[in-house]
Amino acid sequence: MKELLPFFIRPSHYLGNEINSVHKDKRDVQVHMALAFPDLYEVGMAYMGQRILYEVVNARPEFWAERVFAPSREVAEVLQSRNVPLSTLESDTPLKELDCLSFSLTHELAYTNVLYMLDLAGIPFRASERGQNFPLVIAGGGGTFNAEPMAPFLDLIVVGDGEEILVQILEVIKEGKAAGLSKGEILYQLRTYPGVYIPAYFDTSAESPHILVPVYSDYTRVEKCIVSDLNKVIFPTKQIIPYGKVVHDRFAVEIARGCTRGCRFCQAGVVYRPVRERGVENIARLIDEGLDQTGFEDLSFLSLSTGDFSALEHLFVKTYARCAQEQVAISLPSLRVGSVSENMMQLMARIRRTGATLAPEAGTQRLRDVINKGITEAELLDHCRKLFDLGWSSIKLYFMIGLPTETEEDLEGILDLCLKVLGTAKTKKRIQVTASISPFVPKPHTPFQWEEQIGLEEIHKRIKFLQKIFRLFNKLNLKWHKPEMSVLEGVFSRGGRELADSLEEAYRRGAIFTSWADHVNYPLWQKIFQEKGIDIHKYLGPREYDQPLPWDHILSGVDKRFLLKELNRAKQGKITKDCRYHPCRCCGVCNFDAHKSSLSVQAAKKEIKPILNLCKPDQDQKRDFSPGDKEDLGLKKAHIRLWYEKLGLSVYLSQLEVQKVLERAMRRAKWPLSFSSGFHPLPLLSFGRALPVGIGSKAEWVNVYLRQLIDKDRLLQSLNAELPEGMKALYIEDLSLAKKQAQALWEDFEITFLGPADWIKSLQEKWNEFVSSKEFIREKKGKKKSKKIDLRALVESGSFEQDVLKVRFSWQEIYLNPLFIVDCIFPELEPNQFQMVKTRQLFS
C-alpha cells in the first residue's frame, strides 16, 4: 500500500510510523496478527481496547500485533484500481498473509465495514469458505455479547475482557503452527477456554433461527472472560501518538472497569460487572509514565462511570499539580451528576476548561426512576450552577426518547429541564444549553431486552414535537441522532444469524460506514430486508419473557432472573441502589461471601468480586486543600527559531499534523514552553508558510517562546530523540521578543523526476517553453471566487540538471502552492512520478 501514498486522501493515516508504534523483524515472530478496527483511522485510534491489546500482545517478543483500519472510500478505490490488497500499517503486510486478524466490534453499524475490509484484503467473507491458507478471523469488543448476525463470517469470537484470553489464543496458534495442526484442530482446542465462542460449534435449529443447537455436548454455553484484578494486567503508557486529529486525542487511563449504578437501559453496566478499580498509586504511576512518553496535552480518566470511582478526589488532587504545571487539561468523561466536588471543578477550571456533558437521560423524575438513573433534578441543577459560576459557558445534556413508559409529559420535561439548567446561569451572555437526543434501543443482557423499540415514524414524530417546543428559545440548542441509524441498530442488536445474508447483500450494494450519518442509505436496507423476508417491525417489537433469544448461550454473568426482577422494579418506578456502596442484589456475577457465580468455570479458579480503593466515595467527604503555587506559564524569557527538515515518510504529514507532532515532541523533551492566557491556553508557537502534503523540506522553521533560557545543543538533542522518522531538528537561532517575524521572500526547490530518459527529455522541453514565455496565465479557484495568475512571474529562475529541476519561486507579490504551479506546467504528471523538496528559504 505504501507505494500508493501519493494518491491517498490523508496519507498520514497509512504511514504506520507514529511515535510509540511497534516494529519487529518478521523473522523473529512466531504469530503475526493485526488488530483491525472497522472504521476510519480517526475513530479507531481513539479506541482504548485496541491500545490495550496492542501493548499486551507486543510485550511478547514472539508475537507481533499491527494495526489496520477501514480505509476511506477514495483510498479503497485507489487500492482496487491498482489491484493492491489492504495491508497492515506498520509493515505493509497484506492481511491475507497474517496468522490472525482480530476485529473490534464496538457497535452493530460497523458490521458491513468488516466485510469491506475482508473484501479489500482478498479474504472470503464466510468462515466456511476460508481454507488453511487464510488467517484465523476473530472478533472481540462490547458488541460480541450478541454478534450472531456476524457469526457466519467469524472463526472465533472473544466474549468479555480480552487482555488475558487473546494472548492465550495466540499461544495455541503458535503451538498449533509448530505441530502442523489445521485451523479446525486449533479451534477445537480453543473451545475449552472461557470467553471463546466458536460459532461453527452451534447450529441453527429448524424450529427457529433464534434457537442454537450445540454441536458438542461439553460446549453448550460460553461464559464471558473476566480479568479479576486490573492491577495485575498490562496497561499501555507508551500509547501511539496519532497523526492528525482523532475523535478523542488525549492520553486516556482506564481507572476502573465495570459499573453497578444499574441503569436499566445500559448494556455495558451489565456485561462488564463487577466493578474493578485500579489502585490510586498504580494510576498515578501510569499517568506519569504516559504523559512522559506521549506529550499529550489532555488527560482523561476513563471508566463507565468516572464519578463513581471511590477515590476520585484523592486521585485528582494527586494528579493535579503536574497537569497544572505542564498545562495538561484533565477531563472526566461519563460523569454522574453530583459525583464531582466543587473543589475539583475549581481545579479543572484553573488549567483548561474542557466540555461539560451530563446525562440526565430523561426529562422527568418519574422516568429517571423507571430507568434507575439515580439522580434528582435538584442535584442536576446544583451541578450546572457550579459549572456556570466557575466559567463554563456551555453544557450538553444527553436524553433518550422512546424509553419504556415514556409519555408526552416526559418529552415536555426535556425542554423544562433545559430551561431550568439555563436558569442556573447568573448571566445569559454567551450561555448555551444543548439537548442531544438519541432514540432508545433495547440491548441484549439488559432488563429492557424484552421491551419494544419505537419505530421510525414514531421517532420522527417525537423529534418534530421537540423541535416545535424548543424553537422559541434561542439559548437552547437541539440535536438528535439520525433515527434511521437507531432502527438499524435495533434490528441488528437483537437479531440472529438469519441477518447475515442481509449484511452481505447490503455490503455488495455499497452499504459501508453506516455509523456515519451522511453514509446511511436507509431505503437500500429497507429494500434488502424486504427481499430477504426480514420484518423490521418484528425485530423492534417486544419479546416474550420465555421465548428463546439469539444470545441465550452467551453468559454475561448476570442471571436472567435478576434482569426480570429489575424490569419489574422499573414498571413500579423503584430505584435499585449501587451494590458497590449498598447491599448486594445477587445479580449472579460474584462468588464472594458464599455467593454462587454463574461464571462457574472461572469462579472455580479465582475470586470474582468488586475491587474498590475505598468503601465510601471520598467525594462525599468534606475537605479543604490548596492547589499550591503555580509557575507563570506565560513568562517569555527567550524567543527562538527552530529550523528542521521534513523528509521520507514525513512528507505526507500536513502542516497541522506537523504542528501537533512538534508540540508533543517538545512536551516529551521537557522544553519550558510559554503559554497563552485565557480559557484555552496554548503553547506560543508560530510556523512558517504551510508546506503542502507530499513536498519534503530541508529548510522549515517554527518560532518558539520559552519561559527559561536553555542551552541550544541541549534543546536540539532532546527534541531529536522525540521526532518521528524523516523529521530532524537542524539548528536554532535567536529572535527578538517581538511577536511578528518576517516570512521568506524566495524559496528554492529541487524536483526529481522518476522515469525514463526520453520522458524526462519531454519534460525539459515543456519547461523550456514555460521559461521562454513572457507570461503563463492560469486560473486559480478560491473558496469564493477564481483568480487569474501569471505563474511565470512567480518563477525567478530554474534549470534542469539531468533528472532534477532546480527552481526558485518568488513570493514577493503573492504566495501560491508550489504543487499548483508544477501541475500547471506539467499537467500530465502523476503524483508518484516526481519528488519535490524545499532546499532553502531567503528573506532578503
C-alpha positions in Angstrom: 0.0 0.0 0.0 2.8 2.5 0.8 3.8 2.8 -2.8 0.4 4.4 -3.4 0.7 7.0 -0.6 0.9 9.9 -3.2 -2.6 9.0 -4.4 -4.3 8.8 -0.9 -6.5 11.2 0.8 -4.9 11.9 4.3 -1.9 9.7 3.5 -0.5 10.2 7.1 -3.2 7.8 8.3 -1.5 5.0 6.4 2.2 5.6 7.4 2.3 3.3 10.4 5.4 5.0 11.8 3.9 7.1 14.6 5.8 7.7 17.8 5.4 4.6 20.0 4.3 2.3 17.2 5.9 -1.1 17.4 8.1 -2.5 14.6 9.6 -6.0 14.7 11.5 -8.3 12.4 9.1 -10.8 10.9 11.8 -13.5 11.1 11.7 -13.3 14.9 7.9 -13.5 15.1 6.0 -16.8 15.5 2.5 -15.4 15.4 1.8 -12.3 13.2 -1.6 -10.7 13.7 -3.4 -7.4 13.0 -5.8 -5.6 15.3 -8.5 -4.4 12.9 -10.9 -1.6 13.6 -13.8 -1.4 11.1 -13.8 2.4 10.9 -11.6 5.3 9.9 -8.2 5.9 11.5 -9.5 9.0 13.3 -12.1 6.9 15.0 -10.1 3.7 15.6 -7.1 5.4 17.1 -9.2 6.7 19.9 -10.4 3.2 20.9 -9.0 2.1 24.2 -9.5 -1.6 23.6 -7.1 -1.6 20.7 -4.5 0.4 22.6 -4.6 -2.1 25.4 -4.4 -5.2 23.2 -1.6 -3.6 21.1 0.5 -3.3 24.2 -0.3 -6.7 25.7 0.4 -8.7 22.6 3.6 -6.7 21.6 5.0 -7.2 25.1 5.7 -10.8 24.0 8.7 -10.9 21.6 7.3 -13.9 19.7 4.0 -12.1 18.9 3.5 -9.0 16.7 0.3 -7.1 16.6 0.0 -4.5 13.9 -2.9 -2.1 13.2 -5.3 -1.8 10.3 -8.3 0.5 9.9 -11.1 0.8 7.3 -9.7 3.0 4.5 -11.8 5.8 3.2 -13.9 5.2 0.0 -11.4 7.2 -2.0 -8.4 5.2 -0.8 -10.3 1.9 -1.4 -10.9 3.0 -5.0 -7.1 3.5 -5.4 -6.3 0.1 -4.0 -8.9 -1.7 -6.1 -8.0 0.2 -9.3 -4.4 -0.9 -8.9 -5.1 -4.4 -7.5 -3.3 -3.8 -4.2 -4.6 -5.6 -1.2 -5.4 -3.9 2.2 -2.3 -4.3 4.4 -1.1 -3.6 7.9 0.1 -0.1 8.8 3.5 -1.0 10.4 5.0 -3.5 8.0 2.7 -3.1 5.0 1.9 -6.9 5.1 -1.2 -7.9 3.2 -3.9 -9.1 5.7 -4.4 -12.4 4.0 -0.7 -13.3 4.8 -1.2 -13.0 8.6 -1.9 -15.7 11.1 -4.7 -14.0 12.8 -7.0 -11.0 12.0 -8.8 -9.7 15.0 -11.7 -7.2 14.6 -13.1 -4.9 17.3 -16.9 -5.0 17.3 -17.9 -1.9 19.3 -21.4 -1.4 17.7 -23.7 -3.0 15.2 -23.5 -0.4 12.5 -19.9 -1.3 11.8 -20.7 -4.9 10.6 -20.6 -4.2 6.9 -17.2 -2.5 7.3 -15.8 -5.8 8.5 -16.9 -7.3 5.1 -15.5 -4.2 3.4 -12.0 -4.8 4.9 -12.1 -8.6 4.2 -13.0 -7.8 0.6 -10.2 -5.3 0.2 -7.8 -7.9 1.7 -8.9 -10.6 -0.7 -10.2 -12.8 2.2 -13.5 -14.7 1.7 -16.4 -13.5 3.8 -17.7 -16.8 5.2 -15.7 -18.8 7.7 -16.8 -21.9 5.9 -15.1 -20.7 2.7 -11.7 -19.8 4.2 -9.2 -22.6 4.0 -5.9 -23.2 5.7 -4.2 -20.5 3.7 -6.2 -17.7 5.2 -5.8 -16.1 8.7 -8.0 -17.0 11.6 -10.6 -14.2 11.6 -11.8 -13.4 15.1 -13.6 -10.6 16.8 -13.9 -9.1 20.3 -15.3 -6.0 21.9 -18.6 -5.0 23.6 -20.6 -5.9 20.6 -19.8 -9.6 20.9 -22.4 -10.2 23.6 -24.8 -10.7 20.6 -22.8 -10.8 17.4 -25.0 -13.5 15.8 -25.6 -11.5 12.6 -21.8 -11.7 12.2 -21.4 -15.3 13.3 -21.1 -16.9 9.8 -18.2 -14.6 9.0 -16.1 -15.3 12.0 -14.0 -18.2 13.0 -13.9 -17.2 16.7 -15.5 -14.6 18.9 -14.0 -13.4 22.2 -16.7 -12.5 24.7 -15.6 -10.3 27.7 -12.2 -8.9 28.7 -9.5 -9.5 26.1 -6.1 -8.9 27.7 -5.5 -12.4 29.0 -7.5 -14.5 26.6 -6.1 -13.0 23.4 -2.5 -13.9 24.5 -3.7 -17.5 25.3 -5.3 -17.8 21.8 -2.0 -16.7 20.2 -0.1 -19.2 22.3 -2.4 -22.0 21.0 -2.0 -20.7 17.4 1.8 -20.7 17.9 1.8 -24.3 19.2 -0.6 -25.4 16.5 1.6 -24.0 13.8 4.7 -25.7 15.2 2.8 -29.0 15.3 1.3 -28.6 11.9 -2.3 -28.5 13.1 -5.1 -27.5 10.9 -7.3 -24.4 11.6 -10.1 -26.7 12.7 -7.8 -28.6 15.1 -6.7 -25.3 16.7 -10.3 -24.1 17.1 -11.2 -27.4 18.7 -8.5 -26.9 21.3 -9.6 -23.3 22.0 -13.2 -24.2 22.8 -12.3 -25.1 26.4 -11.1 -21.5 27.1 -13.5 -19.1 28.9 -14.6 -16.3 26.7 -14.0 -18.2 23.5 -17.1 -18.6 21.3 -16.8 -20.6 18.1 -19.9 -20.0 16.0 -19.4 -23.2 13.9 -19.9 -25.3 17.0 -23.5 -24.1 17.2 -26.1 -24.9 14.5 -29.3 -23.1 13.9 -32.4 -25.0 14.7 -35.1 -25.9 12.1 -37.6 -24.8 14.7 -36.4 -21.2 14.9 -33.3 -19.2 13.7 -33.0 -17.9 17.2 -32.5 -21.3 18.7 -28.9 -22.6 18.5 -28.1 -26.3 18.9 -24.6 -27.1 20.3 -22.5 -29.4 18.2 -20.6 -30.7 21.2 -22.2 -31.8 24.5 -19.4 -30.3 26.5 -19.6 -26.9 24.8 -23.2 -25.6 25.2 -22.7 -22.2 26.7 -20.0 -19.5 26.6 -19.2 -17.6 29.7 -17.6 -14.2 29.3 -13.9 -13.9 30.2 -13.1 -11.7 33.1 -9.9 -10.0 34.4 -10.5 -10.2 38.1 -7.8 -7.6 39.1 -6.8 -4.7 36.7 -3.7 -4.0 38.8 -2.3 -7.3 37.6 -2.6 -6.8 33.9 -0.6 -4.5 31.5 -2.0 -1.1 30.7 -0.3 0.9 27.9 1.6 4.1 28.8 3.5 4.3 25.5 0.3 4.9 23.6 0.7 5.6 19.9 0.6 9.3 19.2 -1.7 9.6 16.2 -1.1 11.8 13.2 -3.9 14.3 12.7 -6.9 14.9 14.8 -8.7 11.8 16.1 -12.0 11.7 17.9 -10.5 11.6 21.4 -7.0 13.0 21.0 -5.6 12.6 24.6 -3.9 10.3 27.0 -6.6 8.2 28.5 -6.0 6.0 31.5 -8.6 3.4 32.5 -9.2 4.0 36.2 -11.9 1.3 36.6 -13.9 -1.3 34.6 -17.5 -2.1 35.2 -20.4 -0.1 36.6 -23.1 -1.2 39.0 -25.0 2.1 39.0 -27.7 -0.1 37.5 -29.2 2.0 34.7 -31.7 -0.4 33.2 -31.0 0.5 29.5 -27.2 0.2 29.8 -25.7 -3.0 28.3 -22.1 -2.1 29.4 -23.4 -1.7 33.0 -24.4 -5.4 32.9 -21.7 -7.2 30.8 -18.7 -5.5 32.5 -19.7 -6.4 36.1 -18.3 -6.4 38.7 -16.6 -3.0 39.3 -12.8 -3.3 39.4 -10.9 -0.2 40.3 -7.2 0.3 39.7 -5.2 1.4 42.7 -4.6 5.1 43.0 -0.8 4.7 43.3 -0.9 2.5 40.2 -2.9 5.0 38.3 -0.7 7.9 39.3 2.3 5.9 38.0 0.6 5.2 34.7 -0.2 8.9 34.3 3.3 10.0 35.0 4.7 7.5 32.6 2.0 8.1 30.0 2.5 11.9 29.9 6.3 11.5 29.8 6.0 9.1 26.8 3.3 10.8 24.8 3.3 14.5 25.4 -0.4 14.7 25.2 -1.9 18.0 26.3 -5.1 16.3 27.6 -5.6 13.6 30.2 -8.8 11.6 30.6 -9.8 9.4 33.5 -11.7 6.6 31.7 -14.4 4.3 33.0 -18.1 3.7 32.5 -18.9 6.0 35.4 -15.8 8.0 36.3 -17.7 10.0 39.0 -18.3 6.8 41.0 -14.6 6.0 41.3 -14.3 5.7 45.1 -11.0 7.7 45.4 -11.7 10.2 42.6 -10.9 13.3 44.6 -7.7 11.8 46.0 -6.6 10.7 42.5 -7.5 14.1 41.0 -5.5 16.1 43.7 -2.6 13.7 43.3 -2.5 14.3 39.6 -3.4 18.0 39.5 0.0 19.5 40.4 1.8 18.0 37.4 -1.0 18.7 35.0 -1.3 22.3 36.1 2.5 22.8 35.7 2.5 21.4 32.2 -0.8 22.8 31.1 -2.4 19.4 30.7 -6.2 19.6 30.8 -8.0 16.9 32.9 -11.3 15.6 31.5 -13.7 13.4 33.4 -16.0 11.7 30.9 -19.0 9.7 31.9 -19.7 11.8 34.9 -22.8 11.3 37.1 -24.4 14.4 38.4 -23.3 15.2 41.9 -20.2 13.0 41.7 -17.6 15.7 41.4 -17.0 18.1 44.2 -16.9 21.9 43.8 -13.2 21.8 44.8 -12.4 19.5 41.8 -14.4 21.7 39.4 -12.4 24.8 40.6 -9.1 23.0 39.9 -10.2 21.8 36.5 -11.1 25.4 35.6 -7.7 26.6 36.6 -6.0 24.5 33.9 -8.3 24.5 30.9 -12.0 24.0 30.6 -13.0 21.0 28.6 -16.6 20.4 27.6 -19.2 19.9 30.2 -21.5 17.0 29.4 -24.2 15.5 31.7 -26.6 12.7 31.0 -30.0 13.0 32.8 -31.4 10.7 30.1 -35.0 11.6 30.8 -36.8 14.9 31.3 -38.9 13.9 34.4 -38.1 12.4 37.7 -40.7 9.6 37.2 -39.0 8.4 34.0 -35.5 8.7 35.5 -36.7 6.4 38.3 -38.0 3.9 35.7 -34.6 3.7 34.1 -32.9 3.7 37.6 -30.8 6.8 36.7 -30.3 7.6 40.3 -30.1 11.4 40.1 -32.6 14.1 41.1 -33.4 17.4 39.4 -32.1 19.3 42.4 -28.7 17.6 42.1 -28.5 18.3 38.3 -29.4 22.0 38.7 -26.9 22.4 41.6 -24.2 20.8 39.5 -24.9 23.1 36.5 -25.0 26.1 38.7 -21.5 25.4 39.9 -20.2 24.9 36.4 -21.6 28.2 35.2 -20.3 30.0 38.3 -16.8 28.7 37.5 -16.8 30.0 34.0 -18.2 27.2 31.8 -20.4 28.8 29.1 -22.0 25.7 27.5 -23.5 22.5 28.9 -24.6 19.5 26.8 -27.4 17.3 28.2 -28.0 13.8 26.9 -31.5 12.4 26.7 -33.1 9.3 25.2 -36.6 9.2 23.7 -38.7 6.2 23.3 -37.9 4.8 26.8 -40.4 2.3 28.3 -43.5 4.1 29.7 -42.5 7.5 28.1 -45.4 10.0 27.7 -45.7 13.4 26.1 -45.2 14.9 29.6 -41.8 13.3 29.7 -40.9 14.9 26.3 -42.1 18.3 27.6 -39.9 17.6 30.6 -36.8 17.7 28.4 -37.5 21.3 27.5 -38.5 22.2 31.1 -35.2 20.7 32.4 -33.1 22.5 29.8 -34.8 25.8 30.7 -34.1 25.2 34.4 -30.5 24.4 33.7 -30.2 27.7 31.7 -31.8 29.5 34.6 -28.9 28.4 36.9 -26.5 30.8 35.0 -26.2 34.2 36.6 -25.7 35.8 33.3 -27.2 34.7 30.0 -24.5 36.2 27.8 -22.8 33.6 25.6 -24.5 30.8 27.5 -25.7 27.8 25.6 -27.5 24.6 26.7 -27.7 21.8 24.2 -30.1 18.9 24.4 -28.7 15.9 22.5 -31.4 13.3 21.7 -30.9 9.6 20.9 -33.7 7.1 20.4 -33.7 4.2 22.9 -32.5 0.8 21.6 -33.3 -2.2 23.9 -30.0 -4.0 24.2 -29.3 -7.7 24.9 -28.5 -8.7 28.5 -30.3 -5.7 30.0 -33.6 -5.5 31.9 -35.1 -3.8 28.9 -34.1 -6.5 26.4 -37.7 -7.7 26.1 -39.1 -4.2 25.6 -40.4 -2.6 22.4 -38.4 -0.1 20.4 -40.5 2.7 18.8 -40.4 2.6 15.0 -39.1 5.1 12.5 -42.3 7.1 12.1 -42.8 7.4 15.8 -39.2 8.6 16.3 -39.6 11.3 13.7 -42.9 12.3 15.3 -41.4 12.8 18.8 -38.3 14.6 17.4 -40.7 17.0 15.5 -42.6 17.6 18.7 -39.3 18.5 20.5 -38.3 20.8 17.6 -41.5 22.6 17.8 -41.4 23.3 21.6 -37.6 24.2 21.5 -38.0 26.6 18.6 -38.9 29.6 20.8 -35.7 29.6 22.9 -32.5 30.8 21.2 -30.3 29.9 24.1 -31.3 26.3 23.7 -29.9 24.0 21.0 -31.5 20.7 20.0 -29.5 17.9 18.3 -30.6 14.4 17.6 -29.2 11.0 16.4 -30.3 10.1 13.0 -33.5 7.9 13.5 -32.7 5.5 10.7 -29.4 4.6 12.3 -31.2 3.7 15.6 -33.7 1.5 13.7 -30.9 -0.4 12.0 -29.1 -0.7 15.4 -32.3 -2.1 16.9 -32.6 -4.7 14.2 -29.0 -6.0 14.4 -28.6 -5.7 18.2 -31.5 -8.2 18.8 -31.2 -10.3 15.6 -29.7 -13.7 14.9 -27.7 -15.4 12.1 -30.6 -15.0 9.7 -29.5 -11.4 9.2 -26.0 -12.4 7.8 -27.4 -12.7 4.2 -28.8 -9.1 4.5 -25.5 -7.8 5.8 -23.6 -9.4 2.9 -26.1 -8.2 0.3 -26.0 -4.7 1.8 -22.3 -4.6 1.5 -22.3 -5.8 -2.1 -24.7 -2.9 -2.9 -22.4 -0.3 -1.3 -23.5 0.0 2.4 -20.4 0.9 4.3 -19.7 3.4 7.0 -23.3 3.1 8.2 -22.3 4.5 11.6 -21.7 7.9 9.8 -24.9 9.8 9.4 -24.1 11.0 5.9 -23.4 7.5 4.6 -26.6 5.8 5.8 -28.7 4.6 2.9 -31.8 3.5 4.7 -34.0 2.9 1.6 -31.4 0.3 0.5 -31.6 -1.5 3.8 -35.4 -1.5 3.6 -35.3 -3.0 0.1 -32.8 -5.7 1.1 -34.8 -6.6 4.2 -37.9 -6.9 2.1 -36.1 -9.2 -0.4 -34.8 -11.4 2.4 -38.1 -11.6 4.2 -36.9 -9.6 7.3 -39.8 -7.8 9.0 -38.3 -4.8 10.7 -41.3 -4.3 13.0 -40.9 -7.8 14.4 -37.3 -7.1 15.3 -38.2 -3.8 17.0 -41.3 -5.3 18.8 -41.5 -6.7 22.3 -40.3 -10.2 23.2 -42.0 -12.8 25.4 -40.2 -13.4 28.6 -40.0 -17.2 27.9 -39.1 -17.1 24.2 -35.6 -18.1 23.1 -33.3 -15.2 22.4 -30.3 -15.3 20.0 -27.9 -14.6 22.8 -29.1 -17.1 25.4 -26.0 -19.2 25.0 -23.7 -16.2 25.9 -23.3 -15.8 29.7 -22.7 -12.3 30.8 -22.6 -13.4 34.4 -25.9 -11.7 35.2 -28.8 -14.1 35.7 -31.9 -13.6 33.6 -33.9 -13.8 36.9 -32.2 -10.6 38.1 -32.9 -8.9 34.8 -36.6 -9.8 35.0 -36.7 -8.5 38.6 -35.2 -5.2 37.6 -37.7 -4.9 34.7 -40.5 -5.4 37.2 -39.0 -2.8 39.5 -38.8 -0.4 36.5 -42.5 -0.8 35.9 -43.1 0.1 39.5 -40.8 3.1 39.4 -38.5 1.6 42.1 -34.8 2.5 42.4 -32.1 -0.1 42.9 -29.1 1.3 44.6 -25.5 0.7 43.6 -24.2 -2.6 45.2 -20.7 -1.0 45.5 -21.9 1.0 48.4 -25.2 -0.7 49.3 -26.4 -4.3 49.9 -25.7 -6.9 47.2 -28.6 -7.5 44.9 -27.4 -11.0 43.9 -27.1 -10.4 40.2 -25.1 -13.6 39.7 -21.7 -12.4 38.8 -19.7 -12.5 42.0 -18.6 -15.5 44.1 -17.5 -13.9 47.4 -19.3 -14.4 50.7 -20.8 -17.7 49.7 -22.4 -16.2 46.5 -22.5 -18.6 43.6 -21.3 -17.1 40.3 -22.8 -18.1 37.0 -19.3 -17.8 35.6 -18.7 -21.3 37.1 -15.5 -22.2 35.1 -13.6 -19.1 36.2 -15.2 -18.9 39.7 -13.7 -22.3 40.5 -10.2 -20.8 40.0 -10.4 -17.2 41.2 -12.4 -14.8 43.2 -14.8 -12.6 41.3 -15.8 -9.6 43.3 -15.8 -5.8 43.3 -12.4 -4.2 43.9 -12.5 -0.7 45.3 -9.9 1.7 46.7 -12.3 2.9 49.5 -15.5 1.6 50.9 -17.1 5.0 50.7 -16.7 7.6 47.9 -14.2 10.3 49.0 -16.2 12.9 47.1 -18.7 12.8 49.9 -16.1 13.7 52.4 -15.7 17.5 53.0 -12.0 18.6 52.9 -10.0 21.7 52.3 -7.0 21.7 50.2 -4.9 24.3 48.4 -3.9 23.9 44.7 -0.5 25.3 45.6 1.5 27.9 43.8 1.6 27.7 40.0 4.6 28.9 37.9 3.8 31.7 35.5 3.4 29.7 32.3 3.0 32.9 30.2 6.5 34.1 31.1 8.7 34.8 28.0 12.4 34.7 28.6 13.6 33.6 25.1 12.3 33.6 21.5 14.0 31.2 19.2 13.6 29.9 15.6 14.0 26.2 15.2 15.0 25.0 11.8 14.1 21.4 10.9 13.9 19.1 7.9 10.9 17.0 6.9 11.8 14.1 4.6 11.0 10.5 4.0 7.5 9.4 5.1 7.1 12.7 7.0 6.5 14.5 3.7 2.9 13.1 3.9 2.2 15.0 7.1 0.1 18.0 6.7 1.0 21.4 8.3 -1.5 20.9 11.1 -0.1 17.4 11.8 3.4 18.7 11.8 2.5 21.4 14.3 1.0 18.8 16.7 4.0 16.4 16.2 6.4 19.2 17.2 4.3 20.4 20.1 4.1 17.0 21.6 7.7 16.2 20.9 8.7 19.4 22.8 6.5 18.4 25.7 8.2 15.0 25.8 11.6 16.7 25.6 10.6 18.9 28.6 11.0 22.2 26.7 9.9 25.0 29.0 7.2 26.4 26.6 5.5 29.6 27.2 1.7 29.5 27.0 -1.0 32.0 26.0 -3.6 33.2 28.5 -7.4 32.8 28.6 -9.8 29.8 28.9 -7.8 27.7 26.5 -4.0 28.3 26.9 -1.8 27.0 24.1 2.0 26.9 23.6 3.3 30.0 21.9 4.4 28.5 18.6 4.4 30.3 15.2 5.1 28.4 12.0 6.2 29.5 8.5 4.1 29.0 5.4 2.2 25.7 5.3 4.2 23.1 3.3 1.8 21.2 1.0 1.4 17.5 1.7 3.8 15.4 -0.4 6.6 18.0 -0.5 9.7 17.5 1.5 11.9 20.2 3.0 15.4 20.7 4.3 14.5 24.2 5.5 11.4 24.5 7.6 11.1 26.7 10.7 9.0 27.3 13.8 9.3 30.2 16.2 9.0 29.2 19.9 8.7 31.3 23.1 10.4 29.8 26.1 10.0 30.8 29.8 13.5 29.7 30.6 16.9 30.1 28.8 18.2 26.6 27.8 21.4 25.6 26.0 20.7 25.3 22.3 22.6 22.0 21.9 20.6 20.5 24.7 17.3 21.6 23.1 18.2 20.1 19.8 19.4 16.8 21.3 16.4 16.4 23.5 14.0 17.2 20.6 15.6 14.9 18.0 15.2 11.9 20.4 11.4 12.5 20.1 10.8 13.2 16.4 9.4 10.6 14.0 11.2 9.1 11.1 12.1 11.7 8.5 12.0 14.7 10.8 15.1 16.2 12.3 15.9 19.4 14.2 18.8 21.1 12.4 19.8 24.3 14.3 18.4 27.1 16.4 18.8 30.9 16.0 17.8 33.7 18.4 15.0 36.1 17.7 13.8 39.3 19.3 10.9 39.0 21.7 8.7 40.7 19.2 5.7 38.7 18.0 5.8 39.4 14.3 8.6 37.9 12.3 9.3 38.1 8.6 8.4 35.4 6.1 10.7 34.3 3.3 10.6 36.2 0.0 12.1 33.4 -2.1 12.2 29.6 -1.8 14.4 27.1 -3.6 13.1 23.7 -4.6 14.5 20.6 -6.2 12.1 18.4 -8.2 13.4 14.9 -9.0 11.5 13.2 -11.9 11.2 9.4 -11.7 11.1 7.9 -15.2 13.0 7.0 -18.4 15.3 9.4 -20.0 13.1 10.2 -23.1 10.2 11.0 -20.9 12.4 13.4 -18.8 13.6 15.0 -22.0 10.0 15.8 -22.9 9.5 17.4 -19.5 12.6 19.6 -20.2 11.1 20.7 -23.4 7.9 21.8 -21.6 10.0 23.6 -19.0 11.9 25.4 -21.7 8.6 26.5 -23.3 7.5 27.8 -19.9 10.6 29.8 -19.1 10.8 31.3 -22.6 7.2 32.6 -22.4 6.5 36.2 -21.3 3.6 35.1 -19.3 1.8 31.9 -18.2 -1.7 32.8 -17.1 -3.7 30.1 -15.2 -7.0 30.3 -13.3 -6.7 29.6 -9.5 -10.0 28.6 -7.9 -10.6 30.0 -4.4 -13.2 29.3 -1.8 -15.4 32.2 -3.0 -14.1 33.2 -6.4 -11.5 32.3 -9.0 -8.5 34.4 -9.9 -6.2 34.5 -12.9 -2.5 34.5 -12.0 0.7 34.8 -14.1 2.7 31.8 -12.9 5.7 32.9 -15.0 6.1 35.9 -12.7 6.4 33.6 -9.7 9.4 31.7 -11.1 12.6 33.7 -10.7 15.0 31.0 -12.1 15.2 27.4 -12.8 17.3 24.8 -14.7 17.5 21.1 -15.3 20.4 19.0 -14.2 19.8 15.6 -15.6 16.6 14.4 -13.9 16.4 17.2 -11.3 14.8 20.6 -11.9 16.2 23.3 -9.5 13.8 26.2 -9.3 13.5 29.4 -7.3 10.0 30.7 -6.6 9.4 34.4 -5.7 6.7 35.2 -3.2 7.3 38.9 -3.1 3.8 39.7 -4.6 1.8 36.6 -3.8 2.2 33.1 -2.4 0.9 30.1 -4.2 1.1 26.4 -3.6 4.2 25.2 -5.4 2.4 22.0 -6.4 -0.2 24.0 -8.2 2.5 25.7 -10.3 4.1 22.3 -11.1 0.7 20.8 -12.0 0.1 23.6 -14.5 3.5 23.4 -16.1 3.4 19.6 -16.3 -0.4 18.7 -16.4 0.1 15.0 -17.2 2.5 14.4 -14.3 1.3 11.8 -11.8 1.9 12.2 -8.0 4.2 9.2 -7.9 6.3 10.4 -10.9 8.3 13.1 -9.0 9.6 14.1 -5.6 9.8 17.7 -4.6 12.0 19.1 -1.8 12.4 22.6 -0.5 16.1 23.3 0.0 16.4 26.9 1.1 14.4 30.0 2.3 15.7 33.5 1.6 14.4 36.6 3.5 16.2 39.4 1.7 
